[in-house]
Amino acid sequence: MSANPITRRASYGPSSPEIGTRGANTRSKIVDVSLDLFSQVGFFNTSVDAIAKAADISRATLYQYFPGKDEIFIELLEECGRALFRVARRIGPLGPTEVGFDNLNWWLGEWSWVFEKYSTMFIQWTAVASSDTAVRPQISRFIGGYNNLITTRLETSEIDGIDPVAGAMVMQAMVHRMNLFMHTGRVYGRDTQSIIDAVSVYLQLVLFPDTPASVLNSLALRPSGGTEIAIPEPPSTEGLTTEDRIAGLSTRAVKTVRTLIEAGATQFREKGYHRTSVDDIVEEAGFARGTFYKYFSEKQDLLVTLSTQALDGALDLAERIRHIDPMAEHETALRQWIADMAEFSAHYAGSIDAWTQEGNDRDLVYEFGAHGQGMMDASLFTLIDRKRDYPLDPVLAAVLFRALVSRVPAAAQELPEPMSEEQFVDLIILCIRRGFFSHLLT
C-alpha cells in the first residue's frame, strides 16, 4: 500500500481560499443555471444531474461546490436577501407627507425590481420552506432579519395605532403576496407600476390613515385597466369530488376515503405537495399502500379531489363576505369570516400552493384555483368599490384585500412572539378599515 494518505479535495464554498477564478466562475455558473431550471420546471422537479448537465460539469464536480440543490437554493436566497436588505436600508423617512409617501413608493418600486430578478425564489420559497429541508431555517432567519429592519424604520417614523412589529409584518406579507400574484398571472392584466402604486396607497393609509388626499394625489399615480373582475369559467368537477368518490361505497370504505383525503391535506400542508409521497399519506392515515391505490390512481388524483373541496370552501367564503359590512359598528360577522378564512387557508395551504407551483401537472387544479380566486375577488370588489378622492384601482384593491386575509394570519404565526387568533383578527380589521376606508373614518 502507498504510504501517502488519500485526502479528499476541500469543498469550494464561497469563502474557500482555494477556489480561484476558475472555481468562482464554475460556482457562479452552477447557481445561475439552477435559477433557470428552478424557473422552468420548479425546484422539486430539478435534479442534481440536470443542474450538472446545464452547467456542463460532472455530478462529482458539482458536489465539490454544493452538497445538494437545497444548498444552491440557500445561496440564491442569500443573494436575493442581500439585494432586499440593501434596498431596505435606503428607505427614507416615512410619514403622512409628500416626502414620506414618495419614500414608500420608491421602496416598493425597488422591492419589485428585486422580486422581478429573483421571482423564481419568491414564488417557490413558501413551498420549499414548508418541506422538510435545510432551507426552512434560512428562510425564517431571512424573514426575521428583514422584519427587524423594517420595524426599526417604522419606529423612527412614529406610526400611531399599530405596533411597529405588526406593521412591518403586514408590509412584508402584502408586498410579497402582491408580487407573487403579479408573477403568477393573478392581477387581471395590471402592469408592474400600477401594482406598485396601489400597494403604495394601501400601505400608506394602513400606517398613516390621516394622510391627506392631496398627498396621495401628489405622485400622479395611475389606476389602470378595466373596472370589472374577469372570472375564469369554472371547470367541471363531475366524477372528481369527494361525494363522487364515495358514492355507493360501504360505510367503512367511505370513512377510509375521507381519512385518506384528510391525510393528504395534512401532508401537503406540512411537507408541500412535491415532497409528499404516497407512503407519507398512507402512514399519516394508518393504512397500507394498497389501500390508497384502491381509491386513487396517484397523488395528483388526490390533489384534484382536495382542490374540489377547496373550491367549495372558497365559493362559500366569497358568498358570505358579500353580505358583510366591514364598517359596521358590530363586527361579529366580519370577525367570524376572517377567522374562518384563516382556518380555510391553513387547512388547504398545501393544495393552494400547488395551484401556482411551476412544474406541477396542474391544468385542472389551476383552473379550480383561478375560478375560486376570481369569485372571491369579485365579492371583495363589491365591498370596496366606493368613491374616493384619491387614486386606488378598485380591482387591485380587491386583490389587496385577498392578499391581506389569506397571508397575514400565517405571517402572524411566524413572528418571534406569534399572535393569537384574536390579535391577528384585530390587526386585519384595522388594516381593512384604514387601508380601504380611511376616508370614512372619523
Salt bridges, closest charged atoms under 4 A:
ASP49 OD1 - ARG59 NH1 2.57
ASP70 OD1 - ARG275 NH2 3.21
GLU75 OE1 - ARG27 NH2 2.53
GLU78 OE2 - ARG141 NH2 2.25
GLU116 OE1 - HIS183 NE2 3.49
ASP191 OD2 - ARG222 NH2 3.41
GLU243 OE2 - ARG258 NH2 3.09
GLU262 OE1 - HIS347 NE2 3.32
ASP279 OD1 - ARG289 NH1 2.57
ASP280 OD1 - LYS271 NZ 3.08
ASP301 OD1 - ARG245 NH2 2.45
GLU319 OE2 - HIS323 NE2 2.81
ASP325 OD1 - ARG386 NH2 3.94
GLU331 OE2 - ARG335 NH1 3.22
GLU331 OE1 - ARG433 NH1 3.39
ASP340 OD2 - ARG320 NH2 2.94
ASP377 OD1 - ARG402 NE 2.62
ASP393 OD2 - ARG190 NE 2.84
GLU414 OE1 - ARG407 NH2 2.83
ASP426 OD1 - ARG335 NH1 2.61
